């Protein structure tokens, strides 16, 4: 949440408003902080609800995306068959307070959304900041006006202003006071926020004025790279940003560890008007578009999109939206911008909206020579949203695209076609395509890309009932030493599924447990937890199976995903058996526990030593040979298994039995004989 006063400073002169708002929030479900721009409404909201979900609406320019923006703030994605508003309502069912910050430009849409949420979520309260009320029944408004003269003087001095100049600003709005405090020569005639902004602007150097005008094209927060792009070549961006920050015309993000900034809306609108007056607006926006499109092109050319690339893309959501609106469809940069926006919405989990954007762009005239990234995203999105025919159509168009002459796109295109053919049950055609993608990836020499493609190929080979080849592909994918948590989790999950198919429950548990440890709480984590649930069910531990299946279901619901066939059938069968074996009462207790397990709690639950659990038949064999003094290599030769498998079993036995060495294991087995 953004506010003008430095976050480190004490809130000045708002005790009455805070007391009133807190009292109203205790007694009512909708409270709106109403006041002019620069009054400090966002700062007050942050003080009132420091730990609650906050939806920043200031950068949002498309009213139809309001529900999606709320979903992003709550970190929930789409669910199959459910509109995004239904997902938001379920996510907010247990929330205490939702903050909607800066609603004035979306007041009607915000009012409709708030009315729906309050009707569907009886425990929810909503705190709104706006320049005007939502005009809803039961809405309680707290007026946030100018500070008292005494409080204004105190804030002026606290912000670094000279005490003898503390009466210079008569508007008494916090933003105006902070701007004035940044100067040492406030003329008495500047008594309003608009006048203070104009006066501050007039005192800037020509380079600073140019920078502020050009920075006004940036909606929301931005980094130094984007600032440098819109300011143009030759600008000393670091020096200019430091100077504008010192004058409180640019603020730094209070929630970001990296250097990200924002021009507050009142100042941005002033700068945008000056930009239009100067005749520089088209040139500034053109520089913004060039910068965004160029970065997206570079991401498209990379063999693999790194986490840093994806973080950058998500941070440009609002810039992309306004850039798309300004660039004609005939401009090649438009296709790149749409491809970037589609990627952003995919990362947010809003697959339907991403698919809608992609289809609209691809349906408008013939495909351009810059459409490869858009076709790629469209093919995978179509599959994710259940349109297998469209996935195949877009994948075939991608393979026919001129970009296939580039090594990275050759690999990516054939892999995409393999996926599309697979979901259309053309398994032979899918195998041909994925093998071509693997050959291209090997020639490219990118380990992360090859790791992903081998993992995809392994799933296809499982569908073809070629478990040895699937296992070989997975083991190769794990041999590269790629330190990417998501890819490691995916490959370990695949290895666990193959082990389950081969009947090796212990090896499956080993892979799933590692996958849980290295992975992040994303959609794919649900499959890992489901795998551990299947392991528990096959070992005859229905309570544990129900706990894990419930935790997996909660992860899928939160992240908005569904398991794919045939994995879905395997999961459902194991869950149904576990529920039947546990019985209603035990199953209810297990479900209650599973619903409470977040990622950290899941790790603790899965890692907890179960010392009373008996060893498997294979583990007893290995333990007896350890007691006889055999090494791992000798045990492997004796039993006809790999050394790695022996090592895994020994590690698991030590964990289950609460032991710390092979010597202790040997002694325990000797006593048991």
N, C-alpha and C positions, 0 to 999 in steps of 0.2 A: 504494500500500500504506500502511496506517495503523499508527502506533505512538504510544505515549504520550510518550516522551521527545522533546524538541524535536529536529528533524532537524539543527539546526546543532550540537548537542552531540556530543561524542565518545562512542562506545560504551564503557561502563565495565564492567569486570569480567567480560567474556565471552570472554576470550582462549582459555580451554580449550575452551569449547563451539564457538567458531568454528574452532579448529584441528581438533577432532574431526569437525565437520560437513564441512569442506573435504576432509579425508582420506577420509571415507566417500563423499562425492560423486565423488571421483576413482575409487573402486573399486566402487561399487555404483550401481544405477539408481533406487532409491527410498529417500529419506532423510526421516524425519519428525521435526520439532522438537516435542516433547511437553512440555506444562507447563500450569500453571493460568492463568486469565485474569489479565492484568496482568504476566505474567512477561517480556514483551518478545519474544515469538516472531516477530511480524511484523517488528519492527525488525531482528532477527538475519537473517531471510530476505532482507530488503532489502540487508543488508550482504554476504550470501553471493552473491546473484544480482542485482546492480544493473541489469543490462541485459537480463534475460530476461523472457519473457512471464509476467505475473502475473494470476491469476484471483482476484478478491476475492469470497469466498463468504459473508462475514458478513451482507450484506443479503438474501441469497437465501432465500426462504421456501417455494418450491415445488420439491421434489426433481425433478419431471419436467422442469424447465427447465435442469437442470445442464449438459447438452451445449450448449444454446443459449447459456448464460452463458459457457462456455469459448469458443464461436465468436465471441461479441461481443469478448472480450478479445483474441482473435487477429485481429480485424477481417476475418473471413471470413463470407460469407453462404451461403445455400442454393445448391445446384446442382440443375438439373432431373434428376429421377430418382434423386437420392442423398439418403439420410437425413442429418440434420445431423451425426451422429456420424461418418459416413464422410468428410464434408467436413473435420471437425476432424482426423481421423487423417491425411488427406493433407496438411493444412496443417502438422502437427507432424512430418512425416516427416523434415524437415531441421533441426528444432530440437535444441538441445543440452540446455536445461533448461526445464521448465515448473514454475511455482510455483503451488500451490493453497493459498491463505491462509485460515485459519479454517474448518476442515472439520468441527468437532465436531458440529454440528447436522445434518450431511449425511454422517455418517461411512460409512454402508453404501453410499449412492449414489456417494460419492467413491471408495470402495474398488473398486467395480465399474468405474467409469470409468477409474481408474488401471490396473487390471489389463488392461483392453482396450487402453489406449494403449501400455503397455509391451510387450504381445504383438505389436502391429501396427507399432510404430515402434522398430526395434532401436537407433537412435542416440539415442533420447530418454532423459533422466533427469528424475525428478520430485522436487521438494522440497515437502514438505507441512508446514503448521503446524496443530496440533490439540491439544485437551485430552486426546485419547486416540489410540492408534495406529490405523491402518487394518486391522491384523491380516492383512497379506498376506505370502505367502511371499517371502523376500528383503528384507523391509522392515527398514531399520536405523534405530533410534530414538536421538535425542539428547535427554536430559532437560534441560529448561530450568527450573531451580528458582530459589529465592531467591538473591540475591547474598550474598557473604560480608560479615561485619560491616564490614570495612575498605572494600570496594567500595561498600557501601551508604552509608557515611559520605561517601565521595568523591562519589558521585552526588548525594546530598542537598545538599552544598555547591555542586556544579556547577550544580544547578538553582535556586540562589539561597537555599537555607536557611541559617539561622544555624548556625555550626559547633558552638556549645554545645548545640544541640538535635538534633544529627545522630544521636544514639542513641535518639531518641524513638520511632521506628517500628521495631518488631522483626520485622515480616513480611518485610522486605527484598525485596519485589517492586518492580520499577522504577515501576509505576504508583502504588503506595501511597507510595513515596518522593517521587515528583514532586508528588502531591497534598499531602503533608505539607509539602514544601519551600515550597509556595505560601503556607503560613500561618507565623506566627511564634510560635505558642503551642500546640504539639502536646502534649496530655496524655499522660502515660506509659502510661495504661491502653489507648490505642488502638494495638494491635500488629498488627492484621490489615488486609487490604485492605478487607473489608466494614466493619470498624470505622472505618477512615479515611474511606471514602466517607460513612458515616453521620455521622461527626463533622463533616466538611466541610459536609455538607448542613445540619446543625443550626446552624452558625455563619453561614449565609446570612441575608440580610434576608428578610422575607416575600415581597417582590416577586421576589427572586432564586430563592427556593424554588419559587414558582409558575411562574416561567419554566423552571426546570430540569425540573419535573414535566411541563410541557406540551411542551417540546422532546423529551421521551423518546418521543413518538408518531412522531417522524421517524426512519425507517430510513435508514442511509447518510448521505450528505452532503446539505446543504441550503444555501439562500441566505438573506439577511436578509429577503427578501420573505415566504418561507414561514415563517420564524421569527416574523415579525410577525403572520402570519395565525393561527398556533396560539396565540400568547401573548394574542391578543385586543386589542380597542381600548383605547387609553389607556396601553399598556405602552411604556416607553422602551426599545425593543428594542436600539438601538445601544448605549446605556449598559449594559443588562443583559448583552448578549453580551460587551462589553469586560470587565465585571466577572467573568463566569463564565470567560472565557478566562484572565484574570489568576490565577484560582484553579485553573486546569488542569482544570476540569470540562467545558469545551468546547474542542475543538482546531480549528485551521484546516487546510484541505486543503494538504498539502505539494506537490501537483502542479498546483494550479489557480492561474491568474493572477488570477481574479476572487475575490471574497470568498465563499468557501464553507466550511462548517463541518461538524462531526460531534460527536455525543456518543458517546464510546467505549462499547463494548457493556456492559462491567461497570457503568459509571455509568448508562447508558440503562436497563438492566434494573432497577437500584435506583430510578431516577426513575419508571419505569412502575409499579412496585409502590406507590410513594407516591401516584401519580396515581389508581390504583384505590382506595386507601384513602381518598383525599379525596373520592371521588365525582365527580371532574371528568373522568373518562376519556371518557365519551360526548360531552360538550361539546367537549373538545379534538379528538377525532377528527372531530366534525361540522364544526368550523372548518377542519380540514385538507381534508375532502371539499369544502366550499364553495369553498375557495381553488382547488383543482385543477380542479373542474368549471367554475368561473367563468373561469379562464384558458383552458381548452380551448374554451369557448363563444366567447371573444373571438378565438381563433385561427380557429375555424370561420367567424366572420363576416367575417374579412379576405379581400379578393379573392385574395391570394397569401400562402402561408405563407413567411415570410422565414427566412433561415438562423438568426437569433436565436431565432425561435419554435421551430424544429426542435431547436436546441441545448437550449433550456429543456425541451422535451418529453422528450428522451433523458435529461436529468438527473433526471427525475421517475419513471423506470422503477419503482423499488422502492416509492416512495410510492403510485403508481397501483395496483400489485399489491395492497398491503395495504388500500388504500381500497376497491377493488372487492370484496374479501372481506368488508368490514364493511357495505356498503350493499346493501339488498334490491333485487331486480330491479324492483320496483314503484316505486322512487324514481327520478324523472327524471334525477337526477344519475348514476345507474348507467350509463345509456346514454352520457352524455358521457365518463365515466371509461373505459369500454370502448373508445370511439372513440379516445381519447387513447392507450391502451395498444396498440391495433391499429396506430396511426400509428407508435408507437415501434418495434414489432417490424418494421414495413415498412422503417423507416429503417435498422434493423440488417441488413436483407436476409433475415430469417426469414419469408418470405412464407407458408409453409404454416402455421406457428403463428399468424401474424396472421389468416390466413383462417379457421382453426379457431375462434379467439376471436370473430371477427365473425359467423360462421355460427351459433355457439352463442347469441349475444346476439339475433340477428335471428330465430332460430327460436322464441324463447321468447315466445309470445303475440303479439298484434297490434302493429304498428309504432307507436311513440310519436311525438308531435309533435316530438321532439328527436333523431330518428334520421338526419337528413340526412348528417351527417359519417360515420356508420357505414356507411350505404348507399353513399356516395361511395367510401370506402376499399374496401368489399367488392367493388364493381364492378370497380375497377382491379386488385385482388388476384386476383379470379377470372380475369381475362384473363391476368395474369402467371403464374398457376399452371395455365393450359391449360383452364379450364372456361368456354368461350365462352358456353354457354347460361346459366350462372349470372350471368356478367357482364351479359348482356342483361336478365336478370330484375331484377337489382338496379338497373341503370341506369333501366329503365322505372319501377320503384318510386320512384326518386329524382325523376324528372321529374313524377311524380304527387304528390309530397310537398308539404305546405303551404309549406315553405321556399322553393319556387320563386317565391314572390311577392317575395322579396328579390332585388335586382339581382345581387349576387355569386353567389347560388345559382342564379339563372336562367341565367347564363352557364356556370357550372360544370356544372349538370345537363345542359344540351344538349350540351356538349362531351363529357361522359361517355357520353351516349347515342350520340353520333357514333362514339366509340371502340368501344363495344360492338357497334354495328351493323356497323362496319367489320371487326372480327375474326370476325363471323358472315357475312361476304361480302355483306351488304346495302349495296353501295356507294352506290346512289342514296339510300337512307334515311339513310346516314351523311353524305352531302353536305348533305342538307336540315338535319340536326341540327347539323352543324358550322357551317353558314352562320348558323343561328339563334344559336349560341353566339357567333359573331363579332359579330353585330349587338348582342347584349347586352353584350359586352365593350367595344365601341366606346362605347356609351352610358354605361358605367360609368367610362370614362376612365382605366383602370389600364393603363399601358404594359407592365408585366411580364406581366400576365395576357393581354393581347392578343398579345404576342410569342409566348407559349407556344401559344395557340390557333391563330395563323397558322402556326406551325411544324407543329402537328398536321394542320392543313388541307392544308398543302403535301404531306405524305406521302400523304394520301388522294387528292389531285389527281394525284400520280404514278401511283398505282394505277389511276386513271381515264385514264391516258395523256394528260393535259392538262399537258404540261411548261411551256408559256408561263405558264399560270395558277399552276402550282406555283412557278415562278421568281419571279413577281410577288409571291406571298404571302411567300416567303422574304426577298426584298429589302425588302419593307415591314417584316417582323419585325426586320430588322437596322438599320432607319432610326431607331428610337426612342431610341438612345443609352442603353439600359438597361445598367448596369454590374454585371451578374450573370454570373459566370464560367460557371455551369452552363448558363444559358439561351443565352448567346453560343456556347458550345461546341455545344449542340444545334442551333442555327440554322445555324451555319457547317457543321456536319456535313451537314445537310439540303441546303444550297446545294452542297456538294461532290458529294453523291449525284446531284442534278439535273444538275450539270455532266457527271458521268460518263455519265448517261443521254443527254445531248445530244452526247456524243463530245468534249467539251472537257477533255482530260486536264490541261492546264496550269491552267485555272481550278479544276478539282477539287483539284489539289494545293495551290493557293493557299488555298482555303477549309479544307481538312483541316489544313494546317499552322497556320493561325491558331487553329483549334479546339483543336489540341494545346497551343498556347501559353497560351490563356486558360482552359482547363479544368483541373479537379482530377483526381487519380487515382481516378475513380469507374467504375462499371460502364459508363456511356455512353462513356467514353474508348476502350473497345475498338472501338466502331464507327468512331471517328476513325482509329485506327491501321490497322484493316482497310481503310479507304478509301485510306490512303497505300500500303498493300500492293497494292491493285488498280491504283493509278496506276503503281507500279513494274512490275507484271506487264505492263501494257499498253504500257509503254515498252520492253519487252524486257529488263528487269533482274531475272531470276528470283531471284538470290541476295538482293537487297534485298527483294524481295517476300516471300520465305520468312522472312527476319529479322523483318519487320514483322508478318506473319500469325502467327508464333509468339509474338511479344510480345503481340499482341492476344488470342490464345488463353489466354495465362498470366493476363492481366488478367481475362478472363471467368471463369476457373477460380477465381481468388482472390476475386472479388467475387460469384460465384454468379449468372451470368446466361447467357442464350443469345441469339444473334441472331434476329430475327424475319424471317419471310418477307415479301416476296421477297428481301430483303437477304441472307438466309442462302444462297440459291442463287447469287447474284452472287459472294459471298465464296468459297464452296466451289469454284466454277468457276475463279476466278482462282488460288486456292491450288493446285488440282490441276494447272493448266497450269504454274505456276511450279515445282512440285516435279518435274514431268516434264522440264522444260527444264534445270533445275539438275543433275539426276542425283543418285544416292544420296550420293556423297561430299560434293559441294558443299552439298547440302541439309542434310546432317548438321551441317556446320560452321555453316551459317546458322541452323539451329534452336538450336544451342548458344549462339550469340550472342544470339538473340532471347529465350531463356529468362532471360538475365542482365540484360535492360534494364528498369530501373525507370522511373518517370516522368521523372526528371531525365536519365537516360541516353538515354531515347527522344528527348527534346528535343535533346540534343546530337547524336545520331545523325541525326535528320531535318534538323537545321540545318547539319550539316557541309557545307562548300563542296565541290562536286564539279566542280572546274575543268576536268577532262578531258571532261565530258559535253557532247556537241554540242547546239546550240540546235535547237529545233523549227523547222518550216517557217514557222510564223506569227511566231516570234521573229526569224528571219532577215529576214523582210519588215520588221518593225518596226525592227530594228537598222540595216538599210540606209537606211531613211527618217530615222532619227536621224542617221546619217552624212551624209545630204543636208541636214541642218540643219532638219528639220521639227519643230514642237512636238508635244506629245501631242495637242492638239486637232486640228491639221492631219493628223496620222497617223490619228486616229480617223475624220475625214471621208473621207480617201483610202481607207481599208480598210472603211468601213461598220461600225465597231465602236464601243463606248463609250469615252470618255476613261478611265474607271476601268479598263477592260480593258487599255488601252495602258499605263497607269501600273503595273498589276500585272505585265505582261510585262517592262517595263523593270526593275522592282525585282528580279524573278527572274533576269534576265540578269546584272545586276550581281553578285548573290549567287553565281551559278554560275561566273561568269568571274573572280571575285575582284577586281572593280573597285569603285570608290567614287563614280563620277560619270558623267553622260551624256557628258561630254567624252572621258573615257577609252574609253567604249564606241564613240563615233564614230571615235576615232583607231584603235582596234583593227580596226573594220570597214573603214576606209579602207586600212589596211595589207594586209588580206586580199584586196582587190579586184585 
